[in-house]
Amino acid sequence: MPPSVLNLLARWLVLALGVLIATRMVPGIRCDGGATLVVVVVLLSFCNAVLRPLLLLFTLPFIVVTMGLGVVVINALLFLLVGKLVDGFHVAGFWPAVGGSLVVSVTNLLLSLFLRGRRPPPRPPRREDRRGGDVIDI
């Protein structure tokens, strides 16, 4: 499999784990089954890839004024939107959506740091002159 497909599957697994943890930790969030979880993960991924950048762009002044708390509101609104669109995934209101989006964000951050820490560091590119000689940087 190409690395991009493996990367996408890894991101979906991390997102699915975050949603599962949110359903266990946050009162007011419920997911009825595995198929529902798959639909929620795909729809959340789509919202994060398409809608979130647009919302961040249009609400940039609000985000700056609130010192970044506007991003939490946008994530919660997307979480709430997915709860309204998917049958079997229930988000009771705005505050459970805030809690769920925070749990998913923290899970994503921690697992991304853990998975990224296991990769070998990238090798610096070789700096050579086009003629094959040494390059002297001043």
N, C-alpha and C positions, 0 to 999 in steps of 0.2 A: 504494500500500500504506500502511496506517496506520503511524505511527511506532513503535508498540509491536511490530508484527510485524517491522519492520526492526531494531529493537533486539534482539529475540530471535534473529534470524538472525545479526546481528553477534556476539552472545555465543556462539552455537553455532560460528561460524567461528573465533573466538578460542580456544574450548575445543578444537576439532578441531586447530588448529595446535599448541596446547600438548601434546595427546596425541601428535601426530606427532613433535614434538621430543623428548618423553619416550621414545618408542620408539627413536629414534636415539641418544639420549644415555645412557640408563640400561640397563645390562645386566640382563636378566631380564624385560624388558617387550617384548612382540611383538604386533603387530596384523597379521592376515593379509590384509586387503583393505579397499577403500573402503566397501563395504556394512557391514562389521563396524565400521569407524570411525564411521559414522553411528549405528549402534545404541549404541555406546559413548558417544558424545556425548549422545544423547537420554537414556540411562539415567543418566549422570553428572549431567546437568542435573536430572533428576527427583530423584535422591538429594540433590543440593545444595539443592534447593528444599523437599523434604519431610522427609527423614530428618536432614539436618545440623542444622537448627534444634532438632529434638527432642533429638538427641544432645548438642548444646551446652547445652541447658537442663538435662538430667539429669546431665551431668558438670561442671556449673559449679564445684562445689567442687574437683574434680580439676584443672580448668583454672586456677583461681586459685592453688592450691598449687604447680603446676608452672610458674607464671608464663607461661602461654600455650602451652607445649609440648604440652598436651593437645589443642589444636586441630590440630596437625600429626598426632598419632596418629589423631584422628577422620577427617581427610582421607585418611590412608593406609588406614585400615580401609574407608572407602567406595570407594577406588580398588581395593583388594583384593577387595571384594564384587563390584564390576562385573567384575573379572577372572574371578571364579568363575561369574558368571551368563551371560556372553556367550561363546559358542563362537567361537573365532578370535581372542580377545583374551586373552593369557596374561601373568599377573603371577606371577613365580617365588616370591615370598614377601613377608614383611613389609617388609624393607629395600628391595627394589626398589619396593614400593608407596610407601614414604616418599619415595624419590628421585623417582618419577613424580609424586606429588602436589605435591612442592616445585617441580618443573619446570613443571607445569601452573599452579600458583599464581603463580610469578614471571612466566610468559608472560602470564597474564591481567592481572596488575598492570601490567606494562610496556605492553602494547597498550592497556589501558584508559586509562592516563595519556596515551599518545600520541594516542588518538582523542579523548579529552576535551579535550586541549589545543588542538585545532583548531576547537572550537566557539566562537562569539562569546559573551562573557560575558552573563549574563542582565541585562535592564534592570531597575532598581529600580522598584517599583510607585509610581505617582503618589499622593501623599497630598493629598487634598482634603477639605474639609468637605462634608457632605451637602448643604449649601445652595449649594455652588459657590464659597465664599469660600476665602481662604487659611487655613491651619492654622498655629498657632504652637505649637511644641513647647517645653516648659519642662523 
